[in-house]
């Protein structure tokens, strides 16, 4: 079993509200209690704003690089990274960092959204809605030093239910595995190394409020079951958890996420 490296990264990436950093810190402490290992808290919340993707990319460069550095250091030290942040934008460097050490790893993308737009397709101009496409090299975010680009065929999406038109075309044409039935996920990941990206809006907004809410999400019990099946079928190599904006629900959601701690539950 790998020792955990539990980190809450509070600095701003493309945050449009203040709740993400507070949620990341609260959930990190709740997970730390389950692991018996207090989290490391890095950075301080920036001022949330509705910035353009160019502005956010420029202003948050240091924070995004820190995210990838945390994952890279953990894997280099033989540890299991568990990184919490307010926004999915961190995947621009965390996924390349994983690929440095696990080049064939699949990325399980649990999210209400695909985040697979590019500057040419995005209707909103939101950096957080373009980050996975950037990690896959579909557009140049300027983080080549973070590690190799992810082949889109290594992406397995589940829980995704709010896609823009051109974004859906990219997902289909680039070979992303979009799974509509959660019961099929374990089979799709059987025997593979897997890095889990979990945006908490994969849950239905009736369970956890979300800034970009999309109805029809998973129940808390459904997500826990799904994660348990993934942990049993695959070899988990790391986890990032984003967009948790309800600190008062931290203990409840930590219990839902407990199957993700399986690789470190018995670590010394």
N, C-alpha and C positions, 0 to 999 in steps of 0.2 A: 504494500500500500504506500502511496505517496503522501508526504506531509502537505498540508494545505498552505497556500499563501493567499490569505483573504484580505482584499484591499477594497476600500471605498474611495473612489476618485471623485472629488467634489467640484473640481474646476469646470468652467463652462465650455461646452463644445458648441452646440447649436440650440441651447435651451431657450424656449419661449415662455417659460414660467419658472417660478422659484421652487416648485414642489419636488422636482427630480432629485436635487442634491440632498434635501432633507430625507427623502425616501430611501435613497441609496445608503446614507449613513445609518438610518434606523434598521434597515433590513440587514446590513452588514453586522450590526451588533447582535441581532436576533440569530443570524446564522452562526456567529461566533460563539454564542452560548451553546448551540447544539454541537459545535466542534470542540468546545473547550479551549478555544484559541481566539483571543481578542483580535479584531481586525486592525489593520493599519489604515489610518485615515490620512489621505493625501490631498492637499490643496484646500481652497476655500471657494465658496460659490461666487460666480461672477454675476454681473447684472443681466438678468434675462431680457431679451429683446427680439423683435421680429426682424432679424438681419437677413440680407441676401446670402446666397450660398458663398459668393466670393468673399464677403465680409467675414462670415463665420469661419471659413476655411483659413483666412489670414489671421484672424484674431485668436483662434483657438488652436493654432498649430502646436504650441508647446504642450497643451493638455492632451491633444490627440497622440503626440509622440510619447508622452508619459504613459499613456495606456498601453501602447505596444511594448514599451520598455518593461513594464511590470510583467506582462505575459512572457516576454522573451527571457527575462531574468529568472522567473519561476521555473520555466521548462529547462533552462540551462542548468539550474541547480537540482533538477530531478524532483521538483515540487509540482503540486497540482494547483494551477491558478484559478481563483474564484474572484472575479473582478466585477464590482458594481459601479455603475455610472448613471448619470441622469438621461443620457441620450445614446442612441445607436451609432452615432457618428464615430465612436471609438473603434468600430470594426475596420476602419480604414487602415489601422496599424495593428490591431490585435490579431486579425486573421493572417496577414503576412507573417507576423511573429510566430504564430502556430506552425505555419508552413516551413519556416526555417528548420524546425525540429521534427515535424511530422508531415512531410510533403504530400503524403497520400491521404491525409485525414479528410473526412467529410465534415462539412459545416451544417449542423442542424439549425435551421432558421425558424424559430418559434416566435411568431410575430403576427399581428393583424395585417401588417403591411409588408410588401416585398422589398421596399427601399432599393428598388432596382431601376430607378430613373437615372438619366444622365442630364447634363446641362442642356442637351438638345431636346429632351422629351419631357422634362419636369414642368407641370402646370403651375406649381406653387413656388418654385425656386428655393425649396427647403433643403438644406444640406443633409439633414437626417433622413430624407427620402431618397438620397442618391448614394448612400455610403456603401451598401453591399455591391452595387455596380462598380463603384470606385475600387473596392477591394478585389474585384474580379478583373480590373484593368480595362473596363469599358469606357472609362474616361480618366484623364490624368489629374489626380489630386495632389501630386507632388510628394508622395511618400515612398519613392522607389527604394530608399535605403532601409525601410522597415522590413522588407522581405519580399518574396516572390508574389506575383498576382495569383489569385485563386482561379482555377478552371471552373467555370460555372457548372459543369457537369458534376462537380464535387459538392454542390449545394443541394440539400434536401429541405424543402419548405413544408411546414405544416401549420395549420391555424391561420394561414394567410387568406384574407377575405375582402380586402379593400385595395384593389389595384387600379391604377390609371390605365387607359387604353393602350398607349404605346409601351408602357411598362410591361403589360401582360404579353405583348408581342415579343419584347426582348426576352422575357422569361421562357417563353415557348421556343423561340428560335435558338437560344443559346444553350439549351439542353438542361436547364434547371429541373430537378425532380420535384414537382409540385404535387403533394399528396393531399387529397381531399378527405380521406377517411383515416382518422388517427389510429384505428386498429391495424392499419397496414404499415405503420411507421417502423415497428420493431423488425419486421421482415426486411424492409428496405435498408436497415442499418446493421443487419446481422453480421457479426464478426469484423466490423470495421472500427477503426479509430475515429472518434467523433469529438469535435469541439462544439459545444452547445452555446448558441446565442439565444437568449430568452428575453424578449421584450414583454413586460407584464401586461401589455394590452392584448396579448394572445388570449387572456382571460376575458370573459364577458364584462362589459362595463358595469353591470349590476353587481359584480363582485369586487372589482377594483376600479375606481374611477380612472379615466385616461384622458389626456389632453387631446389626442386624436382618436376618439372613441369610435368603435365599429361594433355594431350589434352582432350577435350570433357567435360569440366567442366560447371558449371552453369553460366549463365549470371548474371550481377549485379541485373537486374530487376527480374530475376527468383529467385535469392536467397532472395531478399526482400519479394517477394510474399510468398515463402516457409516459411520464418520466421514469417510472419504475420499469416499464417494459423496455425503454431505451437503455437504461442502465444495465439491465440483464442481458440484452442482445448485443450490445456494443462495448467497446473499451473507451470510456470517457477520458479525454486528455486535458480538459479544461472547460470552464464555464464563464460566460459573461452575462450579467443580468442588468437590464436597463429599464428606464421609464416606469419606475415604481414611485408613485407620487402620493402615497397614503401612509405616512409613518405610523399612524395609529393601528394599521393592520399588519404591522411588520411580523409579529409573532405568528399570526395566522398564515401568512404567505410563506414564512420560513418553514412551517410544517408541510406546506404543499411542495416546497422545493427540496425536501429532505432526501428524496432518491438521488439527487444530483451529488450528494455528499458521500455516496457509496464508496468511491475510490479512496476517500480519506477517512472514513468512519473508524477504521481500525489502525490508523497510522500512529506510530509512537509519538 
